[in-house]
Amino acid sequence: MSGLAFLPVALLYGDAQVALAAATSLFSACSVASLPAMAPPWLLNRLGRDPALGSGPLATVIQDLVSTTVYLLTAMLITS
């Protein structure tokens, strides 16, 4: 997905650094986002609780926060 984002971003903004930042940060965010989404159900299962309780909105909020933070930090590091 990030490889497909590079060319349109480079053409749209006319800057390879911005395209690299977008593609790299998209790859990083997608790679990291799966771990926090799996952690709450796994933890609840290990504690003997129903894992479905941790797979709904809680996991979604954690995943969104982590992926947004990773996306912005990666883009900031590349463009600065």
Biopython code that builds the backbone (N, CA, C, O; Angstrom):
import numpy as np
from Bio.PDB.StructureBuilder import StructureBuilder

atoms = [
    (1, "MET", "N", (0.813, -1.181, 0.000)),
    (1, "MET", "CA", (0.000, 0.000, 0.000)),
    (1, "MET", "C", (0.869, 1.262, 0.000)),
    (1, "MET", "O", (0.563, 2.240, -0.683)),
    (2, "SER", "N", (1.949, 1.222, 0.773)),
    (2, "SER", "CA", (2.795, 2.412, 0.810)),
    (2, "SER", "C", (3.557, 2.596, -0.494)),
    (2, "SER", "O", (3.848, 3.725, -0.889)),
    (3, "GLY", "N", (3.881, 1.497, -1.162)),
    (3, "GLY", "CA", (4.532, 1.608, -2.450)),
    (3, "GLY", "C", (3.631, 2.242, -3.500)),
    (3, "GLY", "O", (4.098, 2.958, -4.386)),
    (4, "LEU", "N", (2.346, 1.972, -3.391)),
    (4, "LEU", "CA", (1.392, 2.581, -4.313)),
    (4, "LEU", "C", (1.159, 4.053, -4.001)),
    (4, "LEU", "O", (0.729, 4.810, -4.872)),
    (5, "ALA", "N", (1.435, 4.460, -2.786)),
    (5, "ALA", "CA", (1.207, 5.855, -2.393)),
    (5, "ALA", "C", (2.332, 6.772, -2.850)),
    (5, "ALA", "O", (2.119, 7.975, -3.000)),
    (6, "PHE", "N", (3.516, 6.233, -3.073)),
    (6, "PHE", "CA", (4.671, 7.074, -3.384)),
    (6, "PHE", "C", (4.472, 7.890, -4.657)),
    (6, "PHE", "O", (4.636, 9.110, -4.639)),
    (7, "LEU", "N", (4.129, 7.248, -5.737)),
    (7, "LEU", "CA", (4.020, 7.936, -7.028)),
    (7, "LEU", "C", (2.928, 9.006, -7.047)),
    (7, "LEU", "O", (3.201, 10.128, -7.475)),
    (8, "PRO", "N", (1.704, 8.708, -6.603)),
    (8, "PRO", "CA", (0.687, 9.777, -6.617)),
    (8, "PRO", "C", (1.054, 10.969, -5.732)),
    (8, "PRO", "O", (0.789, 12.114, -6.096)),
    (9, "VAL", "N", (1.657, 10.707, -4.580)),
    (9, "VAL", "CA", (2.047, 11.808, -3.696)),
    (9, "VAL", "C", (3.160, 12.620, -4.343)),
    (9, "VAL", "O", (3.157, 13.849, -4.270)),
    (10, "ALA", "N", (4.111, 11.940, -4.976)),
    (10, "ALA", "CA", (5.206, 12.654, -5.644)),
    (10, "ALA", "C", (4.676, 13.507, -6.789)),
    (10, "ALA", "O", (5.140, 14.629, -6.996)),
    (11, "LEU", "N", (3.712, 12.986, -7.530)),
    (11, "LEU", "CA", (3.140, 13.760, -8.634)),
    (11, "LEU", "C", (2.269, 14.902, -8.128)),
    (11, "LEU", "O", (2.265, 15.989, -8.705)),
    (12, "LEU", "N", (1.539, 14.655, -7.061)),
    (12, "LEU", "CA", (0.632, 15.667, -6.530)),
    (12, "LEU", "C", (1.382, 16.833, -5.901)),
    (12, "LEU", "O", (1.038, 17.993, -6.132)),
    (13, "TYR", "N", (2.410, 16.528, -5.104)),
    (13, "TYR", "CA", (3.137, 17.584, -4.391)),
    (13, "TYR", "C", (4.434, 17.990, -5.077)),
    (13, "TYR", "O", (4.997, 19.038, -4.759)),
    (14, "GLY", "N", (4.911, 17.188, -6.003)),
    (14, "GLY", "CA", (6.122, 17.523, -6.732)),
    (14, "GLY", "C", (7.377, 17.486, -5.879)),
    (14, "GLY", "O", (8.361, 18.156, -6.195)),
    (15, "ASP", "N", (7.357, 16.715, -4.804)),
    (15, "ASP", "CA", (8.499, 16.648, -3.902)),
    (15, "ASP", "C", (8.714, 15.197, -3.491)),
    (15, "ASP", "O", (7.840, 14.578, -2.885)),
    (16, "ALA", "N", (9.881, 14.662, -3.824)),
    (16, "ALA", "CA", (10.172, 13.264, -3.513)),
    (16, "ALA", "C", (10.312, 13.040, -2.011)),
    (16, "ALA", "O", (10.012, 11.950, -1.524)),
    (17, "GLN", "N", (10.757, 14.040, -1.277)),
    (17, "GLN", "CA", (10.908, 13.890, 0.171)),
    (17, "GLN", "C", (9.538, 13.746, 0.849)),
    (17, "GLN", "O", (9.378, 12.944, 1.770)),
    (18, "VAL", "N", (8.577, 14.509, 0.398)),
    (18, "VAL", "CA", (7.218, 14.395, 0.944)),
    (18, "VAL", "C", (6.639, 13.030, 0.583)),
    (18, "VAL", "O", (5.988, 12.397, 1.415)),
    (19, "ALA", "N", (6.865, 12.574, -0.630)),
    (19, "ALA", "CA", (6.377, 11.261, -1.050)),
    (19, "ALA", "C", (7.040, 10.144, -0.255)),
    (19, "ALA", "O", (6.379, 9.179, 0.128)),
    (20, "LEU", "N", (8.340, 10.267, -0.006)),
    (20, "LEU", "CA", (9.047, 9.277, 0.804)),
    (20, "LEU", "C", (8.526, 9.280, 2.231)),
    (20, "LEU", "O", (8.348, 8.220, 2.831)),
    (21, "ALA", "N", (8.282, 10.463, 2.777)),
    (21, "ALA", "CA", (7.742, 10.558, 4.134)),
    (21, "ALA", "C", (6.362, 9.918, 4.216)),
    (21, "ALA", "O", (6.075, 9.192, 5.168)),
    (22, "ALA", "N", (5.517, 10.174, 3.243)),
    (22, "ALA", "CA", (4.172, 9.595, 3.251)),
    (22, "ALA", "C", (4.217, 8.076, 3.107)),
    (22, "ALA", "O", (3.521, 7.363, 3.830)),
    (23, "ALA", "N", (5.024, 7.586, 2.186)),
    (23, "ALA", "CA", (5.098, 6.138, 1.954)),
    (23, "ALA", "C", (5.717, 5.417, 3.151)),
    (23, "ALA", "O", (5.208, 4.382, 3.580)),
    (24, "THR", "N", (6.800, 5.951, 3.685)),
    (24, "THR", "CA", (7.467, 5.309, 4.815)),
    (24, "THR", "C", (6.609, 5.341, 6.071)),
    (24, "THR", "O", (6.520, 4.351, 6.796)),
    (25, "SER", "N", (5.981, 6.476, 6.322)),
    (25, "SER", "CA", (5.164, 6.572, 7.520)),
    (25, "SER", "C", (3.899, 5.718, 7.400)),
    (25, "SER", "O", (3.418, 5.186, 8.401)),
    (26, "LEU", "N", (3.366, 5.584, 6.208)),
    (26, "LEU", "CA", (2.221, 4.703, 6.000)),
    (26, "LEU", "C", (2.608, 3.251, 6.242)),
    (26, "LEU", "O", (1.863, 2.507, 6.881)),
    (27, "PHE", "N", (3.763, 2.845, 5.738)),
    (27, "PHE", "CA", (4.261, 1.486, 5.968)),
    (27, "PHE", "C", (4.495, 1.237, 7.455)),
    (27, "PHE", "O", (4.111, 0.191, 7.980)),
    (28, "SER", "N", (5.125, 2.196, 8.135)),
    (28, "SER", "CA", (5.409, 2.041, 9.564)),
    (28, "SER", "C", (4.127, 1.958, 10.380)),
    (28, "SER", "O", (4.003, 1.114, 11.267)),
    (29, "ALA", "N", (3.184, 2.826, 10.083)),
    (29, "ALA", "CA", (1.927, 2.838, 10.836)),
    (29, "ALA", "C", (1.153, 1.538, 10.636)),
    (29, "ALA", "O", (0.595, 0.994, 11.589)),
    (30, "CYS", "N", (1.117, 1.045, 9.415)),
    (30, "CYS", "CA", (0.400, -0.205, 9.144)),
    (30, "CYS", "C", (1.097, -1.401, 9.791)),
    (30, "CYS", "O", (0.440, -2.343, 10.235)),
    (31, "SER", "N", (2.421, -1.360, 9.840)),
    (31, "SER", "CA", (3.175, -2.460, 10.435)),
    (31, "SER", "C", (3.003, -2.513, 11.944)),
    (31, "SER", "O", (2.884, -3.593, 12.523)),
    (32, "VAL", "N", (2.990, -1.362, 12.571)),
    (32, "VAL", "CA", (2.941, -1.293, 14.027)),
    (32, "VAL", "C", (1.515, -1.426, 14.561)),
    (32, "VAL", "O", (1.331, -1.851, 15.702)),
    (33, "ALA", "N", (0.520, -1.081, 13.780)),
    (33, "ALA", "CA", (-0.855, -0.999, 14.267)),
    (33, "ALA", "C", (-1.456, -2.348, 14.645)),
    (33, "ALA", "O", (-2.391, -2.389, 15.445)),
    (34, "SER", "N", (-0.960, -3.436, 14.103)),
    (34, "SER", "CA", (-1.577, -4.723, 14.396)),
    (34, "SER", "C", (-1.271, -5.208, 15.811)),
    (34, "SER", "O", (-2.094, -5.897, 16.414)),
    (35, "LEU", "N", (-0.114, -4.865, 16.346)),
    (35, "LEU", "CA", (0.234, -5.329, 17.686)),
    (35, "LEU", "C", (-0.687, -4.775, 18.766)),
    (35, "LEU", "O", (-1.200, -5.559, 19.564)),
    (36, "PRO", "N", (-0.924, -3.466, 18.837)),
    (36, "PRO", "CA", (-1.847, -2.994, 19.875)),
    (36, "PRO", "C", (-3.289, -3.437, 19.657)),
    (36, "PRO", "O", (-4.075, -3.456, 20.604)),
    (37, "ALA", "N", (-3.644, -3.787, 18.445)),
    (37, "ALA", "CA", (-4.997, -4.281, 18.195)),
    (37, "ALA", "C", (-5.165, -5.707, 18.712)),
    (37, "ALA", "O", (-6.268, -6.107, 19.084)),
    (38, "MET", "N", (-4.080, -6.471, 18.735)),
    (38, "MET", "CA", (-4.149, -7.850, 19.214)),
    (38, "MET", "C", (-3.940, -7.959, 20.721)),
    (38, "MET", "O", (-4.348, -8.950, 21.327)),
    (39, "ALA", "N", (-3.317, -6.966, 21.332)),
    (39, "ALA", "CA", (-2.953, -7.066, 22.739)),
    (39, "ALA", "C", (-4.137, -7.141, 23.705)),
    (39, "ALA", "O", (-4.134, -8.019, 24.568)),
    (40, "PRO", "N", (-5.158, -6.265, 23.611)),
    (40, "PRO", "CA", (-6.249, -6.361, 24.596)),
    (40, "PRO", "C", (-7.006, -7.698, 24.578)),
    (40, "PRO", "O", (-7.257, -8.250, 25.649)),
    (41, "PRO", "N", (-7.380, -8.243, 23.408)),
    (41, "PRO", "CA", (-8.048, -9.552, 23.451)),
    (41, "PRO", "C", (-7.143, -10.662, 23.992)),
    (41, "PRO", "O", (-7.601, -11.540, 24.723)),
    (42, "TRP", "N", (-5.865, -10.617, 23.632)),
    (42, "TRP", "CA", (-4.923, -11.624, 24.120)),
    (42, "TRP", "C", (-4.792, -11.539, 25.633)),
    (42, "TRP", "O", (-4.818, -12.557, 26.324)),
    (43, "LEU", "N", (-4.651, -10.316, 26.146)),
    (43, "LEU", "CA", (-4.507, -10.119, 27.584)),
    (43, "LEU", "C", (-5.765, -10.576, 28.329)),
    (43, "LEU", "O", (-5.670, -11.245, 29.358)),
    (44, "LEU", "N", (-6.923, -10.221, 27.817)),
    (44, "LEU", "CA", (-8.160, -10.653, 28.462)),
    (44, "LEU", "C", (-8.306, -12.175, 28.436)),
    (44, "LEU", "O", (-8.795, -12.764, 29.400)),
    (45, "ASN", "N", (-7.893, -12.805, 27.360)),
    (45, "ASN", "CA", (-7.945, -14.262, 27.263)),
    (45, "ASN", "C", (-7.008, -14.897, 28.293)),
    (45, "ASN", "O", (-7.363, -15.891, 28.926)),
    (46, "ARG", "N", (-5.813, -14.323, 28.461)),
    (46, "ARG", "CA", (-4.857, -14.840, 29.444)),
    (46, "ARG", "C", (-5.367, -14.670, 30.874)),
    (46, "ARG", "O", (-5.028, -15.458, 31.757)),
    (47, "LEU", "N", (-6.181, -13.642, 31.096)),
    (47, "LEU", "CA", (-6.747, -13.396, 32.419)),
    (47, "LEU", "C", (-8.028, -14.189, 32.663)),
    (47, "LEU", "O", (-8.626, -14.085, 33.733)),
    (48, "GLY", "N", (-8.453, -14.980, 31.676)),
    (48, "GLY", "CA", (-9.636, -15.808, 31.819)),
    (48, "GLY", "C", (-10.938, -15.063, 31.547)),
    (48, "GLY", "O", (-12.013, -15.547, 31.904)),
    (49, "ARG", "N", (-10.855, -13.919, 30.934)),
    (49, "ARG", "CA", (-12.045, -13.135, 30.596)),
    (49, "ARG", "C", (-12.413, -13.369, 29.134)),
    (49, "ARG", "O", (-11.677, -14.009, 28.383)),
    (50, "ASP", "N", (-13.552, -12.843, 28.758)),
    (50, "ASP", "CA", (-14.006, -12.957, 27.375)),
    (50, "ASP", "C", (-13.177, -12.030, 26.486)),
    (50, "ASP", "O", (-13.232, -10.814, 26.670)),
    (51, "PRO", "N", (-12.410, -12.561, 25.528)),
    (51, "PRO", "CA", (-11.561, -11.707, 24.690)),
    (51, "PRO", "C", (-12.345, -10.778, 23.770)),
    (51, "PRO", "O", (-11.794, -9.806, 23.254)),
    (52, "ALA", "N", (-13.614, -11.068, 23.564)),
    (52, "ALA", "CA", (-14.423, -10.201, 22.704)),
    (52, "ALA", "C", (-14.608, -8.816, 23.325)),
    (52, "ALA", "O", (-14.865, -7.845, 22.613)),
    (53, "LEU", "N", (-14.480, -8.724, 24.635)),
    (53, "LEU", "CA", (-14.614, -7.424, 25.292)),
    (53, "LEU", "C", (-13.486, -6.465, 24.900)),
    (53, "LEU", "O", (-13.681, -5.249, 24.894)),
    (54, "GLY", "N", (-12.330, -6.997, 24.578)),
    (54, "GLY", "CA", (-11.194, -6.151, 24.227)),
    (54, "GLY", "C", (-10.996, -5.961, 22.747)),
    (54, "GLY", "O", (-10.086, -5.243, 22.333)),
    (55, "SER", "N", (-11.827, -6.587, 21.941)),
    (55, "SER", "CA", (-11.603, -6.492, 20.501)),
    (55, "SER", "C", (-12.488, -5.458, 19.820)),
    (55, "SER", "O", (-12.395, -5.282, 18.605)),
    (56, "GLY", "N", (-13.320, -4.790, 20.547)),
    (56, "GLY", "CA", (-14.227, -3.812, 19.952)),
    (56, "GLY", "C", (-13.645, -2.416, 19.946)),
    (56, "GLY", "O", (-12.545, -2.200, 19.439)),
    (57, "PRO", "N", (-14.363, -1.486, 20.497)),
    (57, "PRO", "CA", (-13.939, -0.080, 20.462)),
    (57, "PRO", "C", (-12.610, 0.175, 21.159)),
    (57, "PRO", "O", (-11.854, 1.049, 20.736)),
    (58, "LEU", "N", (-12.310, -0.569, 22.217)),
    (58, "LEU", "CA", (-11.053, -0.361, 22.932)),
    (58, "LEU", "C", (-9.854, -0.617, 22.024)),
    (58, "LEU", "O", (-8.943, 0.208, 21.951)),
    (59, "ALA", "N", (-9.848, -1.734, 21.344)),
    (59, "ALA", "CA", (-8.750, -2.061, 20.439)),
    (59, "ALA", "C", (-8.674, -1.074, 19.280)),
    (59, "ALA", "O", (-7.582, -0.722, 18.835)),
    (60, "THR", "N", (-9.814, -0.632, 18.796)),
    (60, "THR", "CA", (-9.841, 0.321, 17.690)),
    (60, "THR", "C", (-9.249, 1.661, 18.092)),
    (60, "THR", "O", (-8.487, 2.258, 17.332)),
    (61, "VAL", "N", (-9.593, 2.132, 19.274)),
    (61, "VAL", "CA", (-9.057, 3.411, 19.753)),
    (61, "VAL", "C", (-7.554, 3.316, 19.958)),
    (61, "VAL", "O", (-6.818, 4.217, 19.557)),
    (62, "ILE", "N", (-7.088, 2.231, 20.580)),
    (62, "ILE", "CA", (-5.654, 2.060, 20.803)),
    (62, "ILE", "C", (-4.920, 1.977, 19.472)),
    (62, "ILE", "O", (-3.871, 2.600, 19.304)),
    (63, "GLN", "N", (-5.454, 1.223, 18.537)),
    (63, "GLN", "CA", (-4.834, 1.072, 17.223)),
    (63, "GLN", "C", (-4.773, 2.413, 16.489)),
    (63, "GLN", "O", (-3.754, 2.732, 15.877)),
    (64, "ASP", "N", (-5.824, 3.184, 16.541)),
    (64, "ASP", "CA", (-5.844, 4.485, 15.877)),
    (64, "ASP", "C", (-4.828, 5.447, 16.490)),
    (64, "ASP", "O", (-4.127, 6.156, 15.768)),
    (65, "LEU", "N", (-4.750, 5.472, 17.808)),
    (65, "LEU", "CA", (-3.787, 6.354, 18.477)),
    (65, "LEU", "C", (-2.345, 5.974, 18.146)),
    (65, "LEU", "O", (-1.520, 6.841, 17.860)),
    (66, "VAL", "N", (-2.050, 4.691, 18.186)),
    (66, "VAL", "CA", (-0.686, 4.237, 17.893)),
    (66, "VAL", "C", (-0.325, 4.511, 16.442)),
    (66, "VAL", "O", (0.760, 5.024, 16.168)),
    (67, "SER", "N", (-1.208, 4.182, 15.509)),
    (67, "SER", "CA", (-0.863, 4.377, 14.099)),
    (67, "SER", "C", (-0.769, 5.853, 13.733)),
    (67, "SER", "O", (0.075, 6.220, 12.915)),
    (68, "THR", "N", (-1.597, 6.700, 14.305)),
    (68, "THR", "CA", (-1.490, 8.137, 14.040)),
    (68, "THR", "C", (-0.198, 8.700, 14.600)),
    (68, "THR", "O", (0.458, 9.513, 13.948)),
    (69, "THR", "N", (0.177, 8.279, 15.800)),
    (69, "THR", "CA", (1.425, 8.739, 16.404)),
    (69, "THR", "C", (2.630, 8.289, 15.591)),
    (69, "THR", "O", (3.533, 9.083, 15.329)),
    (70, "VAL", "N", (2.652, 7.027, 15.193)),
    (70, "VAL", "CA", (3.768, 6.513, 14.383)),
    (70, "VAL", "C", (3.824, 7.232, 13.047)),
    (70, "VAL", "O", (4.906, 7.594, 12.585)),
    (71, "TYR", "N", (2.682, 7.444, 12.423)),
    (71, "TYR", "CA", (2.629, 8.128, 11.131)),
    (71, "TYR", "C", (3.216, 9.533, 11.241)),
    (71, "TYR", "O", (4.057, 9.924, 10.432)),
    (72, "LEU", "N", (2.771, 10.289, 12.241)),
    (72, "LEU", "CA", (3.242, 11.666, 12.383)),
    (72, "LEU", "C", (4.718, 11.740, 12.789)),
    (72, "LEU", "O", (5.452, 12.590, 12.285)),
    (73, "LEU", "N", (5.154, 10.868, 13.683)),
    (73, "LEU", "CA", (6.564, 10.875, 14.084)),
    (73, "LEU", "C", (7.493, 10.498, 12.926)),
    (73, "LEU", "O", (8.548, 11.107, 12.750)),
    (74, "THR", "N", (7.102, 9.503, 12.148)),
    (74, "THR", "CA", (7.915, 9.113, 10.998)),
    (74, "THR", "C", (7.991, 10.227, 9.964)),
    (74, "THR", "O", (9.065, 10.529, 9.445)),
    (75, "ALA", "N", (6.867, 10.824, 9.670)),
    (75, "ALA", "CA", (6.851, 11.927, 8.700)),
    (75, "ALA", "C", (7.669, 13.104, 9.217)),
    (75, "ALA", "O", (8.373, 13.751, 8.442)),
    (76, "MET", "N", (7.588, 13.388, 10.503)),
    (76, "MET", "CA", (8.346, 14.492, 11.081)),
    (76, "MET", "C", (9.853, 14.225, 11.017)),
    (76, "MET", "O", (10.634, 15.128, 10.717)),
    (77, "LEU", "N", (10.255, 12.996, 11.297)),
    (77, "LEU", "CA", (11.682, 12.662, 11.250)),
    (77, "LEU", "C", (12.245, 12.755, 9.833)),
    (77, "LEU", "O", (13.381, 13.190, 9.644)),
    (78, "ILE", "N", (11.463, 12.353, 8.847)),
    (78, "ILE", "CA", (11.962, 12.373, 7.465)),
    (78, "ILE", "C", (11.997, 13.785, 6.911)),
    (78, "ILE", "O", (12.944, 14.148, 6.214)),
    (79, "THR", "N", (10.991, 14.582, 7.205)),
    (79, "THR", "CA", (10.935, 15.905, 6.596)),
    (79, "THR", "C", (11.745, 16.964, 7.348)),
    (79, "THR", "O", (11.957, 18.058, 6.825)),
    (80, "SER", "N", (12.193, 16.661, 8.548)),
    (80, "SER", "CA", (12.972, 17.685, 9.277)),
    (80, "SER", "C", (14.458, 17.516, 9.088)),
    (80, "SER", "O", (15.242, 18.293, 9.633)),
]
sb = StructureBuilder()
sb.init_structure("model")
sb.init_model(0)
sb.init_chain("A")
sb.init_seg("    ")
for serial, (resi, resn, name, xyz) in enumerate(atoms, 1):
    if name == "N":
        sb.init_residue(resn, " ", resi, " ")
    sb.init_atom(name, np.array(xyz, "f"), 0.0, 1.0, " ", f" {name:<3s}", serial, name[0])
structure = sb.get_structure()
